[in-house]
């Protein structure tokens, strides 16, 4: 019984801390930054590399201006390179092939995300 409890506790901590440990092993290389017109946000395109066992990916996050993140993209994730720009205070255009996107959201914190094929 005691062993089962210890195993349960170990599994719990590995599950909850594992995501943080794996995220910490990844690196993000900034490809492009663009400030929100008359706003406090910026879009950041970056290449994310999580080591030899996974390929790198291209990702898009919308963040508070000047902030850094080692997390995965909060808007768009693809294995293919793409471009993104603000098209207004509350809209962003992403241009490229999104056919293999593992994450693709249409709205983030009131900002509309439009996707266009290149």
Secondary structure, DSSP 4 states (H G I P E B T S, - for coil): -HHHHHHHHHHHHHHHHHHHHHHHT-EEEEEEEEEPTTSSEEEEEEEEE--TTS--EEEEEEEETT----SPPSSEEESS--EEEEEETTEEEEES--TT-SEE-SEETTEEEEEE--
